Amino acid sequence: MGVVSPVGNDRDAFFDNLLAGRSGIRRLSSDFAGRLVANIGGEVDYDPAARFSKTKLALLDRFSQFALEAAAQAIEDSAIELTESLKGRTGAFVGTGMGGARTVESGYEEIYLHGKDRLAPHVVIRAMNNAAAGNISIDYGLRGPNVTYSTACSSSAISIGEACRAIRHGYVDAAIAGGAESLLTLGTIRAWEALRTLAITNAEDPSASCRPFSKDRTGLVLAEGAGMVVLESFEHAKRRGARVYAELIGYGATSDAEHLTRPGLEGQVSTMRQALADAGIAVDEVDYINAHGTATLAGDIVETAAIKRVFGERAPRIPVSSTKSMHGHLMGATGAVEFIASVLAMERGAVPPTANLQAPDPDCDLDYVPNRGREGVKVRTVMSNSFAFGGSNAVLIARAIE
């Protein structure tokens, strides 16, 4: 596993900060922040010059930089030996919502604000959504499928699920899967402001601005980063003596087919049930749910109702948390980052909290692990929910290897 996030740029720092309830949300450092109403975000502290040459950087938007960093961490962590034969049987499956958003916006600025008649020749290859997957494939010589999924907030969860299916069906033996996003630009944030879904900045403590499942929640907080995992068939992993964090046992993907922005109860219920059926497990076997939990007024209520519908009497006894309260909403990367958090909860025997939950919403009445993580708990099976604009839903279920 590899992660680049507002709360840490490696998996251990990432999970340590989540467990401690430390938020990476803050006032934006960009020059344009003063022109925004929503002037907070989950920014990543990252120095690309420390990793990439100037020549390489000229070809990489920030989202691709994050993707390559997270992929490098995951590959190193996996200790996988990418032989020539395995390269032909390994794919890159990457999700992103807006791809090279920074490159696109800077291109428009140069044309319309600065009056330039010509752009740099690398603008297209930096901006295209499949740049991250392409660069991962090229850097490691992966000749299997090189695929990009762009389904808004569920993009990277779907990339992991589809990579799993590709392995199950024998198309590949291994995959680098996950997602990356970097959309903290003036134009993008202004567009989200127009949708009226962004959180109001908490004047006393900007880091507490994202409050999922809280009665006083005001919306989501945009963030950037990447999460990548190495997936293999169990036989392949066992053969090479790999350290296995977990088995990905269930994947569900459906469409609400109702509305582009309003979450659909039936779609979320259907996706969770599909993932449970794919995993072949009963509802009483799930020990932790990492909720989509964006802190929008409608979204948190609908997800609460969907969990209660699927899990019935057991729903109140399952720890459910939204780590977006600390790392923000990484859009196309969020599913992968939250899946990694879920897997680490199994490895550590600890459940991360929902931060900033001081005033519970009576319509959100599950065990949302308020404010402080729980350590020393048995977490054998986890569910990670991703529900997106466009009605694109994805749910992943993983189980510990004993």
Residue pairs with C-beta under 8 A, 6 or more apart in sequence:
1 11
1 73
1 74
1 77
1 227
1 228
1 229
1 230
1 245
1 340
1 343
1 344
2 10
2 11
2 69
2 70
2 71
2 72
2 73
2 74
2 75
2 76
2 77
2 178
2 226
2 227
2 228
2 229
3 9
3 10
3 11
3 14
3 70
3 73
3 225
3 226
3 227
3 228
3 337
3 340
4 44
4 46
4 66
4 69
4 70
4 180
4 225
4 226
4 227
5 14
5 24
5 42
5 44
5 223
5 225
5 226
5 227
5 327
5 330
5 337
6 24
6 25
6 42
6 43
6 44
6 223
6 224
6 225
6 326
6 327
6 328
7 13
7 14
7 17
7 18
7 22
7 23
7 24
7 42
7 326
7 327
8 14
8 15
8 16
8 17
8 24
9 44
9 45
9 46
9 69
10 73
11 73
11 77
11 340
11 344
14 337
14 340
14 341
14 344
15 341
15 344
15 345
15 348
15 352
17 24
17 326
18 323
18 326
18 327
18 341
18 352
18 353
18 373
19 348
19 350
19 352
19 353
19 373
19 375
20 373
21 326
21 353
21 355
21 371
21 372
21 373
22 326
23 207
23 208
23 210
23 325
23 326
23 355
23 356
24 42
24 43
24 207
24 223
24 326
24 327
24 328
25 40
25 41
25 42
25 206
25 207
25 208
25 209
25 210
25 221
25 223
25 326
25 327
25 328
26 40
26 41
26 43
26 206
26 207
27 33
27 39
27 40
27 201
27 206
28 36
28 39
28 40
28 41
28 43
28 184
29 43
30 184
30 186
32 186
33 39
35 186
36 186
36 189
36 190
36 193
37 193
37 198
38 189
38 192
38 193
38 198
38 199
38 200
38 201
38 221
38 222
39 201
40 199
40 201
40 206
40 209
40 221
41 184
41 189
41 221
41 222
41 223
41 224
41 328
42 221
42 222
42 223
42 224
42 225
42 327
42 328
42 329
42 330
43 184
43 223
43 224
44 66
44 182
44 224
44 225
46 65
46 66
46 69
48 57
48 60
48 62
48 65
49 57
51 65
51 68
51 69
52 60
52 65
52 68
57 65
58 120
58 122
59 122
59 125
59 126
59 135
60 68
60 126
60 131
60 135
61 99
61 100
61 101
61 102
61 103
61 126
61 127
61 131
61 182
62 102
62 182
62 224
63 96
63 98
63 99
63 100
63 101
63 102
63 131
63 132
63 180
63 181
63 182
63 183
63 224
63 226
64 100
64 126
64 131
64 132
64 135
64 180
65 182
66 180
66 181
66 182
66 224
66 225
66 226
66 333
67 94
67 132
67 133
67 135
67 136
67 178
67 179
67 180
67 226
67 228
68 132
68 135
68 136
68 139
69 226
70 178
70 180
70 226
70 227
70 228
71 136
71 139
71 140
71 176
71 178
71 228
73 228
74 176
74 178
74 228
74 229
74 230
75 82
75 140
75 176
75 230
77 230
78 230
78 232
78 242
78 243
79 242
79 243
80 86
80 174
80 230
80 232
80 240
80 242
81 240
82 90
82 140
82 141
82 142
86 173
86 174
87 140
87 141
87 142
87 143
87 144
88 143
88 144
89 144
89 172
89 173
89 174
90 140
90 142
90 143
90 144
90 172
90 173
90 174
90 175
90 176
91 142
91 144
91 145
91 146
91 147
91 163
91 166
91 171
91 172
91 174
91 175
91 176
92 133
92 134
92 136
92 137
92 142
92 144
92 145
92 146
92 147
92 175
92 176
92 177
93 133
93 145
93 147
93 149
93 159
93 160
93 162
93 163
93 166
93 175
93 176
93 177
93 178
94 130
94 132
94 133
94 136
94 147
94 148
94 149
94 156
94 159
94 176
94 177
94 178
94 179
94 180
95 148
95 149
95 150
95 151
95 154
95 155
95 156
95 157
95 158
95 159
95 178
95 179
95 180
95 332
95 333
95 335
95 336
96 129
96 132
96 148
96 150
96 155
96 156
96 179
96 180
96 181
96 332
96 333
97 150
97 152
97 153
97 155
97 181
97 183
97 331
97 332
98 129
98 181
98 183
98 188
98 331
98 332
99 127
99 128
99 129
99 130
99 131
99 132
99 150
100 126
100 127
100 128
100 129
100 131
101 182
101 183
101 185
101 188
102 182
102 183
102 185
103 123
103 126
103 127
104 127
105 185
105 186
105 187
105 188
107 119
107 123
107 127
108 187
110 116
110 119
111 119
125 131
129 148
129 150
130 146
130 148
132 148
132 180
133 146
133 147
133 148
134 146
136 142
136 176
137 143
137 146
140 176
142 176
144 166
144 171
144 172
144 175
145 166
145 171
145 172
147 159
147 162
148 159
149 155
149 156
149 158
149 159
149 162
149 179
150 332
151 158
151 388
151 390
151 392
151 394
152 331
152 332
152 388
152 389
152 390
152 392
153 292
153 294
153 329
153 331
153 332
153 334
153 335
153 386
153 387
153 388
153 389
153 392
154 253
154 335
154 386
154 387
154 388
154 392
154 393
154 394
155 179
155 331
155 332
155 333
155 335
155 388
156 177
156 178
156 179
156 180
156 227
156 332
156 333
156 334
156 335
156 336
156 337
156 339
156 386
157 335
157 336
157 338
157 339
157 384
157 386
157 394
157 395
157 396
158 253
158 335
158 386
158 392
158 394
159 177
159 178
159 179
159 335
159 336
160 177
160 178
160 229
160 231
160 248
160 251
160 335
160 336
160 339
160 396
161 251
161 252
161 253
161 394
161 396
163 172
163 175
163 177
163 231
164 175
164 177
164 231
164 248
164 251
165 251
166 172
166 175
167 173
167 174
167 175
167 231
167 232
167 233
168 233
173 232
173 233
173 236
174 230
174 231
174 232
174 233
174 236
175 230
175 231
175 232
176 228
176 229
176 230
177 228
177 229
177 230
177 231
177 336
178 226
178 227
178 228
178 229
178 333
178 336
179 226
179 227
179 330
179 332
179 333
179 334
179 335
179 336
179 337
180 225
180 226
180 332
180 333
181 223
181 224
181 225
181 226
181 330
181 331
181 332
181 333
181 334
182 224
182 225
183 222
183 224
183 331
184 222
184 223
184 224
188 222
189 198
189 222
192 198
192 222
195 261
196 219
197 219
197 220
197 261
197 296
198 219
198 220
198 221
198 222
199 209
199 210
199 211
199 217
199 218
199 219
199 220
199 221
199 295
200 209
200 218
200 219
201 209
202 208
202 209
208 355
208 356
209 218
209 221
209 356
210 217
210 220
210 221
210 295
210 324
210 325
210 326
210 328
210 355
210 356
211 217
211 218
211 295
211 325
211 356
211 357
211 358
212 291
212 293
212 294
212 295
212 300
212 322
212 324
212 325
212 354
212 356
212 357
212 368
213 293
213 295
213 300
213 304
213 322
213 354
213 357
213 360
213 361
213 364
213 366
213 368
214 295
214 356
214 357
214 358
214 359
214 360
214 361
214 364
215 359
215 360
215 361
215 362
216 358
216 359
217 295
217 296
217 297
217 300
217 361
218 295
219 294
219 295
219 296
219 297
220 294
220 295
220 296
220 324
220 328
220 329
221 295
221 324
221 328
221 329
222 328
222 329
222 331
223 327
223 328
223 329
223 330
223 331
223 334
224 330
224 333
225 327
225 330
225 333
225 337
226 330
226 333
226 336
226 337
227 330
227 333
227 336
227 337
227 338
227 339
227 340
228 336
229 336
229 339
229 340
229 343
231 248
232 242
234 244
234 247
237 244
244 401
245 343
245 346
245 347
245 401
246 343
246 346
246 347
246 382
246 398
246 399
246 400
246 401
247 398
247 399
247 400
247 401
248 396
248 397
248 398
249 278
249 279
249 280
249 281
249 381
249 397
249 398
249 399
250 275
250 276
250 277
250 278
250 279
250 280
250 281
250 383
250 395
250 396
250 397
250 398
251 275
251 278
251 394
251 395
251 396
251 397
252 270
252 271
252 272
252 273
252 274
252 275
252 276
252 277
252 278
252 393
252 394
252 395
253 271
253 274
253 392
253 393
253 394
253 395
254 267
254 270
254 271
254 274
254 393
255 267
255 390
255 391
255 392
255 393
256 263
256 264
256 266
256 267
256 268
256 391
256 393
257 264
257 267
257 391
258 264
258 267
258 391
259 391
260 389
260 390
260 391
261 389
262 298
263 298
263 299
263 302
263 303
263 387
264 302
264 391
265 302
265 305
265 306
265 309
267 387
267 391
267 393
268 302
268 303
268 306
268 385
268 387
268 393
269 306
269 309
269 310
270 393
271 385
271 387
271 393
271 394
271 395
272 306
272 307
272 310
272 383
272 385
272 395
273 310
274 395
275 383
275 395
275 396
275 397
276 282
276 283
276 286
276 310
276 397
278 397
279 397
279 399
281 381
281 397
281 399
283 310
283 311
283 312
283 314
284 314
285 380
285 381
286 311
286 318
286 381
286 382
286 383
286 397
287 318
287 319
287 377
287 378
287 379
287 380
287 381
287 382
288 318
288 319
288 320
288 321
288 342
288 345
288 346
288 351
288 379
288 381
288 382
288 383
289 307
289 318
289 319
289 320
289 321
289 382
289 383
289 384
289 385
290 320
290 321
290 322
290 323
290 338
290 339
290 341
290 342
290 345
290 382
290 383
290 384
290 385
291 303
291 307
291 320
291 321
291 322
291 368
291 385
292 299
292 303
292 322
292 385
292 386
292 387
293 299
293 300
293 303
293 321
293 322
293 324
293 325
293 354
294 300
294 322
294 324
294 329
295 322
295 324
295 325
299 387
300 361
300 364
301 361
301 363
301 364
303 385
303 387
304 363
304 364
304 365
304 366
307 315
307 318
307 320
307 366
308 315
308 366
311 318
315 366
316 365
316 366
316 367
317 367
318 366
318 367
319 351
319 367
319 369
319 374
319 377
320 354
320 366
320 367
320 368
320 369
321 351
321 352
321 353
321 354
321 368
321 369
322 354
322 368
323 337
323 338
323 341
323 352
323 354
324 334
324 338
325 353
325 354
325 355
325 356
325 357
326 352
326 355
327 337
330 337
334 386
335 384
335 386
335 394
335 396
338 384
338 386
339 384
339 396
339 398
341 352
341 384
342 382
342 383
342 384
342 396
342 398
343 382
343 398
345 351
345 352
345 379
345 382
346 379
346 380
346 381
346 382
346 398
346 399
346 400
347 400
348 375
349 375
349 376
349 377
349 378
349 379
350 373
350 374
350 375
350 376
350 377
350 379
351 369
351 373
351 374
351 377
351 379
352 369
352 373
353 369
353 370
353 371
353 372
353 373
353 374
354 368
354 369
354 370
354 371
355 371
356 371
357 368
357 370
357 371
358 370
358 371
360 368
360 370
379 400
380 399
380 400
380 402
381 397
381 398
381 399
381 400
382 397
382 398
382 399
383 395
383 396
383 397
384 395
384 396
384 397
384 398
385 395
386 393
386 394
386 395
386 396
387 393
387 394
388 394
